[in-house]
């Protein structure tokens, strides 16, 4: 097995294709760090971040507000305001406001239900009315010579967007290399079938299980090297707490990912079939990793390798159950994936054909 592992590592690092992909990953990583740091800087300075495009080209509102009490409070980034007079016909939604002299102040909103943007206009006008009402109330209190109540705000902990960037995004950056080396396994296993060299490899005095495990272990070593470089680079842009423990969890997570990739590669006939299958498999794996992590950020509950990494990055308290459940899940899934990959690789009908269907394999396995 170690002989196969050393041979695969040497051939990988001699490949110009691999070196090009490796350098491209480094450039991509630097770009992502720059973007995330820019977002963090805007969050720390309190600058408003627009996550959705402006709607003012679509949501139009005709306004007749002589005093400008409500008109000035409408967010013109969300609604395009057009001044109008009572004599002009209403072509869009219309807001009529009395001239502000004394209370009560009457405002009437006429909505055009033929436009899908009426809900945007209604919500923005209601928000503007609330803001203008607070200002009028403050003016009345000030005119009576009474002091307004003083409210002091103290923020404790990180806001949700900041936690998402600081922990979840950093954890996702660290886990990305696990899904960037599927082509190495496909080329190593499926390539043997395409190049018709699998028969010569099987004819050697080597166990078929050693062949699969040796090829898989070579990819895990390359992943470990890549992860170490990524962590060093990310360390320069973000604070990575408990780096050694995070690295250990990432390497352990690589085992089932490589095992599933090897299983798919052994069963696939060619590169095309393997590529499609690996893409679907990785989408499922990423979903199982990221969805519980996002749920943990909002609800503080859940388990999984990505959640454990988030806790380590945030220096949170980690219980024994968190460690046992995560490691046991990784070990159990690794044993299943590698066991099935070795079992398939030892079948001559998988290697030489005709390849049996999935239902027949399930029947033989059971």
C-alpha positions in Angstrom: 0.0 0.0 0.0 2.8 2.4 0.9 4.5 1.6 -2.5 1.3 2.6 -4.3 1.0 5.7 -2.1 4.5 7.0 -2.9 4.1 6.3 -6.6 0.9 8.3 -6.7 2.3 11.2 -4.8 5.4 11.5 -7.1 3.3 11.3 -10.3 0.9 13.9 -9.0 3.6 16.5 -8.1 5.3 15.9 -11.5 2.0 16.7 -13.3 1.9 20.2 -14.8 -1.8 20.1 -14.8 -1.8 19.6 -11.0 0.7 22.4 -10.4 -1.4 24.8 -12.5 -4.6 23.9 -10.6 -2.7 24.3 -7.3 -1.4 27.8 -8.2 -4.9 28.8 -9.5 -6.3 27.7 -6.1 -3.9 30.0 -4.3 -4.9 33.0 -6.4 -8.6 32.2 -5.7 -7.9 32.0 -2.0 -6.2 35.3 -1.9 -9.1 36.9 -3.7 -11.7 35.4 -1.4 -9.7 36.6 1.7 -9.6 40.1 0.2 -13.4 40.1 -0.3 -14.2 38.8 3.2 -11.8 41.2 4.8 -13.5 44.1 2.9 -16.9 42.9 4.2 -15.6 42.6 7.7 -14.2 46.2 7.6 -17.5 47.6 6.4 -19.3 45.7 9.2 -16.9 47.0 11.9 -17.2 50.6 10.7 -21.0 50.4 10.6 -21.2 51.0 6.9 -24.5 49.8 5.4 -24.1 46.9 3.0 -26.6 46.6 0.2 -27.2 42.9 -0.4 -30.0 43.4 -2.9 -30.2 45.6 -6.0 -32.1 48.9 -5.8 -35.8 48.8 -6.7 -36.2 52.5 -7.4 -36.4 51.9 -11.1 -39.5 49.7 -10.6 -41.3 51.0 -7.5 -42.6 54.5 -8.4 -44.6 56.7 -6.1 -46.3 60.0 -6.8 -46.2 62.2 -3.7 -48.0 65.4 -2.8 -46.6 66.5 0.5 -46.3 70.3 0.8 -44.5 70.2 4.1 -42.2 67.3 3.2 -42.8 65.7 6.6 -43.3 62.2 5.3 -41.7 62.6 1.9 -38.3 63.4 3.4 -38.4 60.2 5.4 -39.0 57.9 2.4 -35.9 55.9 1.4 -35.4 56.9 -2.2 -33.0 53.9 -2.7 -36.1 51.7 -2.4 -38.8 53.9 -4.0 -38.5 56.4 -6.8 -40.5 59.5 -5.7 -42.1 61.8 -8.2 -43.7 65.1 -7.1 -47.3 65.5 -8.3 -50.3 67.8 -7.9 -53.8 66.9 -7.2 -54.8 68.0 -10.7 -52.5 65.4 -12.4 -54.0 62.0 -12.9 -52.7 59.1 -10.9 -50.6 56.8 -13.1 -48.9 55.0 -10.2 -49.4 54.7 -6.5 -50.2 58.1 -4.9 -49.4 59.5 -1.4 -51.4 62.6 -0.3 -50.2 64.3 2.9 -51.9 67.4 4.5 -49.7 70.4 5.1 -48.3 70.1 8.6 -49.7 72.9 10.9 -51.1 71.0 13.8 -52.1 67.5 14.8 -53.6 65.3 13.6 -51.7 64.9 10.4 -53.6 63.1 7.7 -51.9 61.0 5.1 -53.7 58.9 2.4 -52.0 56.2 0.3 -53.6 55.0 -2.9 -52.1 51.8 -4.2 -52.2 50.5 -7.7 -52.8 46.8 -7.4 -51.9 46.1 -11.0 -48.2 46.5 -10.1 -46.4 43.8 -8.2 -44.3 46.5 -6.4 -47.2 47.7 -4.3 -46.0 45.8 -1.2 -42.6 47.5 -1.4 -44.3 50.9 -1.6 -46.7 50.2 1.2 -44.0 48.9 3.6 -41.7 51.9 2.8 -44.5 54.5 3.3 -45.5 52.8 6.6 -41.9 53.0 7.8 -41.6 56.6 6.7 -44.8 57.5 8.7 -43.4 55.9 11.8 -40.1 57.8 11.5 -41.9 61.1 10.9 -44.2 60.4 13.8 -41.2 60.0 16.1 -39.7 63.2 14.9 -43.0 65.1 15.4 -43.3 63.7 18.9 -39.7 64.7 19.7 -40.5 68.2 18.5 -43.6 68.5 20.8 -41.6 67.2 23.8 -38.8 69.7 23.1 -41.3 72.6 22.8 -42.7 71.8 26.2 -39.3 72.2 27.7 -39.1 68.6 28.9 -36.0 66.5 28.6 -36.2 63.6 26.3 -35.4 60.1 27.7 -31.8 59.1 27.1 -31.3 55.6 25.7 -27.8 54.1 25.8 -27.1 51.1 23.7 -24.4 48.6 24.6 -23.6 45.8 22.2 -22.5 42.5 23.7 -20.9 39.8 21.5 -20.7 39.7 17.8 -23.7 40.4 15.5 -25.1 37.5 13.4 -23.6 38.8 10.1 -20.2 39.2 11.8 -20.3 35.7 13.2 -21.3 34.3 9.8 -18.2 35.9 8.2 -15.8 35.3 11.1 -16.6 31.7 11.7 -18.8 30.1 9.1 -17.1 31.7 6.1 -13.6 30.9 7.5 -14.7 27.3 8.2 -16.0 27.0 4.6 -12.8 28.4 3.3 -10.8 25.8 5.2 -13.0 22.9 4.1 -13.0 23.8 0.4 -9.7 21.9 -0.4 -11.4 18.6 0.5 -13.6 18.9 -2.6 -10.9 20.1 -5.0 -9.0 16.8 -5.5 -11.7 14.6 -6.8 -10.1 14.7 -10.2 -7.0 13.1 -8.7 -8.9 10.1 -7.5 -10.9 9.9 -10.8 -7.7 10.1 -12.9 -6.0 7.5 -10.6 -8.8 4.9 -10.6 -11.0 5.6 -13.7 -7.9 6.5 -15.6 -6.6 2.9 -15.1 -9.8 1.7 -16.9 -9.5 4.3 -19.7 -5.8 3.6 -20.4 -6.3 -0.2 -20.1 -3.5 -0.3 -17.4 -5.8 -1.6 -14.7 -5.2 -5.2 -15.8 -1.4 -4.8 -15.5 -1.8 -3.3 -12.0 -4.1 -6.1 -10.8 -1.7 -8.7 -12.2 1.1 -7.4 -9.9 1.6 -9.2 -6.6 -0.5 -6.6 -4.8 -3.7 -6.9 -2.9 -6.6 -5.1 -4.6 -7.5 -3.5 -1.3 -3.9 -2.2 -1.0 -4.3 -0.6 -4.4 -7.4 1.3 -3.5 -6.2 2.3 0.0 -2.8 3.3 -1.4 -4.3 5.5 -4.0 -6.8 7.0 -1.5 -4.1 7.6 1.1 -1.9 9.5 -1.4 -4.8 11.9 -2.1 -5.3 12.4 1.6 -1.6 13.3 2.1 -1.8 15.8 -0.8 -5.0 17.2 0.8 -3.2 17.5 4.2 -0.4 19.5 2.5 -2.9 21.7 0.7 -4.8 22.3 4.0 -1.7 23.3 5.8 -0.8 25.9 3.1 -4.4 27.2 3.1 -4.4 27.6 6.9 -1.1 29.5 6.8 -2.5 31.9 4.2 -5.9 32.3 5.9 -4.1 32.9 9.2 -2.7 36.1 7.6 -6.2 37.4 6.9 -8.3 36.0 9.8 -7.8 35.0 13.4 -7.7 31.2 13.5 -8.0 30.0 17.1 -7.0 26.4 18.0 -5.4 26.0 14.6 -3.8 22.6 15.4 -7.2 21.1 16.4 -9.0 22.6 13.4 -6.3 21.1 11.2 -6.8 17.7 12.8 -10.6 17.8 12.3 -10.1 18.8 8.7 -7.7 15.9 8.0 -10.1 13.5 9.6 -13.0 14.9 7.5 -10.9 14.2 4.4 -11.0 10.4 5.0 -14.8 9.9 4.3 -14.7 12.4 1.5 -11.9 10.6 -0.3 -13.6 7.3 0.5 -16.8 8.3 -1.1 -14.9 9.6 -4.1 -13.0 6.3 -4.4 -16.3 4.4 -4.2 -17.8 6.4 -7.0 -14.7 6.2 -9.1 -14.4 2.4 -8.8 -18.0 1.9 -10.0 -17.8 4.4 -12.9 -17.1 3.3 -16.4 -15.5 6.5 -17.7 -14.5 10.0 -16.8 -17.9 11.5 -17.8 -19.9 9.2 -15.6 -17.5 9.7 -12.7 -17.6 13.5 -13.0 -21.4 13.6 -13.0 -21.6 11.2 -10.0 -18.9 13.0 -8.0 -20.6 16.4 -8.6 -23.9 15.0 -7.2 -22.2 13.3 -4.3 -20.3 16.5 -3.3 -23.5 18.6 -3.4 -25.0 16.2 -0.9 -21.9 16.2 1.3 -21.7 20.0 1.3 -25.4 20.2 2.2 -24.9 17.8 5.1 -21.9 20.0 6.3 -23.2 23.5 5.7 -26.9 23.3 6.6 -26.3 22.1 10.2 -23.6 24.7 10.6 -26.0 27.5 9.6 -28.6 26.1 11.9 -26.1 26.0 14.8 -25.3 29.7 14.2 -28.9 30.7 14.8 -30.0 28.0 17.3 -26.8 27.0 19.0 -27.5 23.3 18.6 -26.3 20.5 16.3 -23.3 18.3 15.6 -21.0 17.6 12.8 -17.4 18.3 11.7 -18.1 21.8 10.4 -19.9 22.7 13.7 -16.9 21.4 15.6 -14.6 23.6 13.5 -16.8 26.6 14.1 -16.7 26.0 17.9 -12.9 25.7 17.8 -12.6 28.9 15.7 -14.8 30.7 18.3 -13.0 29.2 21.3 -16.3 27.9 22.6 -16.8 25.2 25.1 -16.6 21.8 23.5 -18.0 18.8 25.3 -16.9 15.2 25.1 -20.1 14.3 23.3 -19.3 16.8 20.5 -15.9 15.1 20.0 -17.1 11.6 20.2 -20.2 12.1 18.0 -18.1 13.9 15.3 -15.2 11.5 15.3 -17.4 8.4 15.4 -19.4 9.7 12.5 -16.3 10.3 10.4 -14.8 6.9 11.3 -18.1 5.0 10.7 -18.7 6.7 7.3 -15.0 6.1 6.3 -15.3 2.4 7.1 -18.4 2.1 5.0 -17.1 4.0 2.0 -13.7 2.3 1.9 -15.2 -1.1 2.6 -17.6 -0.8 -0.3 -14.9 0.6 -2.6 -12.6 -2.4 -1.8 -15.5 -4.8 -2.2 -16.3 -3.4 -5.7 -12.7 -3.3 -6.8 -12.3 -7.0 -5.9 -15.2 -7.9 -8.3 -14.0 -8.9 -11.8 -17.4 -7.8 -13.3 -16.8 -4.3 -12.0 -13.2 -4.1 -13.5 -13.6 -6.1 -16.7 -17.4 -6.1 -17.2 -20.2 -6.5 -17.8 -20.9 -4.1 -14.9 -23.9 -5.1 -12.8 -26.6 -2.6 -11.8 -26.9 -1.0 -8.5 -29.9 -3.2 -7.5 -28.0 -6.3 -8.2 -25.1 -5.1 -6.2 -27.4 -4.3 -3.3 -28.9 -7.8 -3.5 -25.4 -9.4 -3.5 -24.3 -7.2 -0.6 -27.3 -8.1 1.5 
